[in-house]
Structure formats: structure tokens, C-alpha cells
Amino acid sequence: MKFSDIIGHDELKRRLAHQVDAERVSHAQLFTGLAGYGTLPLALAYVQYLFCPNRHDGDSCGVCPSCQQLSALAHPDLHLVFPVNKREKKSGESVISDMFLDKWRAIWQERGGIYSAEEWYERLDLGKTMKGMITTKESEEIIKKLQFKSFSSEYKAMIIWLPEAMNQDAANKILKILEEPWDKTLFILVSERPDQLLKTILSRTQEVAVPRLTTEDLLPIALQSEPDSVKAQNVARLACGDILELKRLLGQSED
């Protein structure tokens, strides 16, 4: 996913690209913002820009093997962690993100990287009460994966979506590598509720605050479903900068 594929956030995209160009990449970054602001796709576009050998004019090329692999979430130096769970889990069974990568890639492609935790849990068929989690076993897998050298890129990157779903033991296990990571290793935590993270994790990460989108950013999307420009403008304003809320409002208006 290129920066140009991301709706809005022009100034933030320029700043992130400048960090890479100036070789000032913080090893642990905390992207904060609601899913509907496009926070997760922005994090992925940042990694794609970092990995791209042909980046230019503030964006990745989008066509090299690295960009193609990242767009498919299949780059060997990109690692993904997200809350998971399953019903009818066997006693003592460990459930980790790698077991659900196919589902993750599918919802990513379908939704353009913008979906809520609830939509993800629905895809996992967790029912109305179960939630996803990031377990101690997952943290052990993170450490194991990052011990190896990168395969094809200068960097290796670990994106953790909704790190607030980590239990305390899991969070404590990754503290040391957040503080003293291996060389050319990038951690990106993508959080909607940073207030629920351990203070020690907050202190070890550099925050990238992703703001809500503007009404002008959302208006073209609204016009795709609501041809009346006045109604589209009102819906875009009521969405409060959140693409998911915009789609919900448009769905209600269509009903």
C-alpha cells in the first residue's frame, strides 16, 4: 500500500517519508488513532516506503517485488501480530496470529485495511461474547522471529495491531526488545486505546498520532453512495472523520 493510496493525512505522510529519507527511523513507534482514521493502512504504507528500494517523490514505487509482497501482506521481513482466539479451543492449546494469516489477508484485501476489532472477531466467528487476545506465547513467537536476519530488505518490521489486547505477561515479555532491539528492527504498535497499555511500553515508543480525517477527505466517499451533494456533505460531517462511521451512516440512509 502506497502513501498515495491512503485517504487524507498529507502532512503526516510527508513527515513519515522525511523520517525515512533522513535515516531517522525510530525503532519502536506507536501509531494511535481509531481504525476508521486509516491508522493501520498508514502504518503499512510507512513500512512499504521504508522497504522500497525505488522510493521517490515521497512514496514507494508500488511495483517492485518488495512493494508487491507488502501489498499482499506476504513479505518475508514483515511480521504481523493481532488479537486472535477460537471457540472450542482444546485444553492447553496456544492460539497465535500465524494460524489466522489467511483470514487476516482476506479481510485486509476486502476492506482496504480499514476494519474494526469487532469486524475482525466476527470473521473469526467468536460469537457475541468472546474477544481476541495477544498471549504470552505470541510474545515468545515475536522474540523468536526477530532473532533472525532479514531476508531481502535492510529492515525487518513487526506490526502489532491492537497491542492493548496483550495480557500483562505478554506485554512484559516484549519490553526488553522494545528497549534494546536488534539492529534494523522496527516495531510498530497500532493502538486505538493507548491508555490501556503499560506505561513502560508507552515510555519505550515514539507516538505517531493519527488524527481524524476531514469532512473534505470523506466527501468523495460519501458521494459514491449519496449523489445528493448536500446530503453527502451532511453525512461526511456527521461521520466525525471516521470512515467506518461514514459507511455505517450511509448504510442507514440507504435503508
C-alpha positions in Angstrom: 0.0 0.0 0.0 1.5 3.3 -1.1 1.1 6.6 0.8 -0.9 7.8 -2.2 -3.5 5.0 -1.5 -4.1 6.5 1.9 -7.0 8.9 2.2 -6.0 12.2 3.7 -3.2 12.8 6.3 -1.0 14.5 3.7 1.2 16.3 6.2 1.7 13.2 8.3 2.6 11.2 5.3 5.2 13.8 4.3 6.6 13.7 7.8 6.9 9.9 7.9 8.6 9.8 4.5 11.0 12.5 5.6 12.0 10.4 8.6 13.0 7.5 6.3 14.8 9.8 3.9 16.7 11.4 6.7 17.5 8.0 8.2 15.8 8.9 11.5 13.6 5.8 11.9 12.7 5.3 15.5 12.9 1.6 16.3 9.6 1.5 18.2 6.7 3.5 17.1 3.1 3.7 18.4 0.5 4.7 15.8 -2.6 5.9 17.7 -6.0 6.5 16.3 -9.3 4.8 15.5 -9.4 2.2 12.9 -11.7 4.4 10.8 -9.0 7.1 10.6 -6.9 4.7 8.4 -4.3 4.1 11.1 -3.4 0.5 10.2 -3.1 1.2 6.4 -0.9 4.2 7.2 1.4 2.1 9.2 1.7 -0.5 6.4 2.4 2.3 3.8 5.1 3.5 6.1 6.8 0.1 6.2 6.4 -0.2 2.4 8.1 3.1 1.9 10.9 2.0 4.3 11.4 -1.3 2.5 11.1 0.0 -1.1 14.5 0.3 -2.9 13.0 2.6 -5.6 11.1 5.1 -3.5 10.9 8.6 -4.9 8.9 11.8 -4.6 7.8 10.9 -1.1 6.3 7.5 -1.9 7.2 3.9 -2.6 7.2 2.7 -6.2 4.4 0.2 -5.8 5.7 -2.1 -8.5 9.0 -3.6 -7.2 8.9 -7.1 -5.7 9.1 -5.6 -2.2 6.1 -3.4 -2.7 4.1 -6.2 -4.3 4.9 -8.6 -1.4 4.0 -5.9 1.1 0.7 -5.1 -0.6 -0.2 -8.8 -0.3 1.0 -8.9 3.3 3.4 -11.6 2.2 6.8 -10.0 2.6 9.3 -12.3 4.4 10.6 -9.4 6.5 7.1 -8.2 7.6 5.6 -9.9 10.7 2.1 -9.4 11.8 0.5 -9.9 15.2 -3.1 -9.2 16.0 -5.7 -10.4 18.6 -6.9 -13.9 18.0 -9.0 -16.6 19.7 -11.2 -19.5 18.7 -14.2 -21.3 20.0 -13.9 -24.9 21.3 -10.2 -24.5 22.0 -8.5 -27.6 23.3 -7.1 -27.6 26.8 -3.6 -26.1 26.8 -3.8 -25.1 23.1 -1.9 -22.0 22.1 -3.6 -19.7 19.6 -1.3 -17.3 17.7 -1.7 -14.9 14.8 0.1 -17.1 12.2 -2.8 -19.6 12.5 -5.2 -17.0 11.0 -3.0 -15.2 8.5 -5.2 -16.3 5.6 -8.3 -14.7 7.2 -6.3 -11.6 8.0 -5.1 -11.2 4.4 -8.6 -11.8 3.1 -10.2 -9.1 5.3 -7.4 -6.7 4.6 -7.9 -7.0 0.8 -11.7 -6.8 1.1 -11.7 -3.7 3.4 -8.6 -1.9 2.2 -7.1 -2.4 5.6 -9.8 -0.5 7.4 -11.9 -2.6 9.8 -12.8 -2.7 13.5 -11.8 -5.2 16.1 -15.5 -6.3 16.1 -15.4 -7.0 12.4 -12.2 -9.0 12.8 -13.7 -11.0 15.6 -16.8 -11.7 13.5 -14.5 -13.0 10.8 -13.0 -15.3 13.4 -16.5 -16.5 14.3 -16.0 -15.8 18.0 -19.7 -15.2 18.8 -21.0 -12.3 20.8 -19.0 -12.7 24.0 -15.5 -13.9 23.0 -12.8 -11.4 22.2 -9.4 -11.7 20.7 -6.2 -11.6 22.7 -2.4 -11.5 22.3 -0.9 -14.1 24.6 2.4 -14.8 26.2 3.0 -17.5 23.6 2.6 -14.8 20.9 5.3 -12.7 22.6 7.6 -15.6 22.6 7.0 -16.1 18.9 7.8 -12.4 18.3 11.1 -12.7 20.0 11.9 -15.9 18.1 11.1 -14.4 14.7 13.1 -11.3 15.2 16.2 -13.1 16.2 16.8 -14.0 12.6 18.4 -11.7 10.0 16.2 -10.0 7.4 15.7 -12.0 4.2 15.6 -9.4 1.4 15.2 -5.9 3.0 17.6 -3.8 5.1 15.0 -3.8 7.8 12.6 -6.3 9.4 9.3 -5.0 10.7 6.8 -6.2 13.3 3.4 -4.7 13.2 1.3 -5.3 16.3 -2.4 -4.4 15.8 -4.3 -3.6 19.0 -1.5 -4.1 21.5 -3.9 -3.2 24.2 -5.2 -6.8 23.8 -1.9 -8.1 25.3 -2.1 -9.6 28.7 0.4 -8.3 31.2 2.8 -11.2 30.9 2.8 -10.9 27.1 3.5 -7.1 27.3 6.3 -7.6 29.8 8.0 -10.1 27.6 8.5 -7.7 24.8 9.6 -4.8 26.9 13.3 -5.6 26.7 13.4 -5.9 22.9 11.4 -2.6 22.7 14.2 -1.0 24.7 17.1 -2.8 23.2 16.0 -4.2 19.8 18.1 -6.0 17.3 19.8 -3.8 14.6 17.5 -2.7 11.8 14.4 -4.0 13.5 11.2 -1.8 13.5 8.3 -2.3 15.9 5.0 -0.6 15.0 2.2 -0.8 17.5 -1.2 0.3 16.1 -3.4 1.2 19.0 -6.9 2.6 19.5 -6.6 2.7 23.3 -3.1 3.6 24.2 -4.4 4.5 27.7 -4.7 0.7 28.2 -1.1 0.0 27.5 1.6 -0.4 30.2 3.3 2.8 31.0 6.6 1.1 30.4 5.6 0.3 26.8 4.4 3.9 26.3 7.8 5.2 27.5 9.7 3.0 25.0 7.7 4.0 21.9 7.5 7.2 19.9 3.9 8.1 19.3 2.6 8.9 15.8 -0.8 10.4 16.5 -3.1 9.8 13.5 -5.9 12.4 13.6 -9.4 12.1 12.4 -10.0 12.7 8.7 -11.5 15.9 7.5 -15.0 16.3 6.0 -13.3 17.1 2.7 -11.4 13.8 2.9 -14.7 11.8 3.4 -16.9 13.7 1.0 -15.8 11.9 -2.2 -16.5 8.5 -0.5 -19.9 9.8 0.6 -20.7 10.9 -2.9 -20.2 7.4 -4.2 -23.2 6.3 -2.3 -25.2 9.5 -1.9 -25.4 11.5 -5.2 -27.2 14.4 -3.5 -24.3 16.7 -2.7 -26.0 18.4 0.3 -26.9 15.1 1.9 -23.4 13.7 1.2 -21.8 16.7 2.8 -24.0 16.3 5.9 -23.2 12.6 6.2 -19.5 13.3 5.8 -19.6 15.9 8.6 -21.6 13.6 10.9 -19.0 10.8 10.5 -16.5 12.9 12.6 -13.5 11.9 10.5 -14.1 8.1 10.7 -14.5 6.1 7.5 -16.2 3.2 9.3 -18.7 5.6 10.9 -19.3 7.1 7.4 -20.1 3.7 6.0 -22.4 3.0 8.8 -24.3 6.2 8.3 -24.5 5.6 4.6 -25.8 2.1 5.2 -28.5 3.5 7.5 -29.5 6.2 4.9 -29.7 3.5 2.2 -32.1 1.5 4.4 
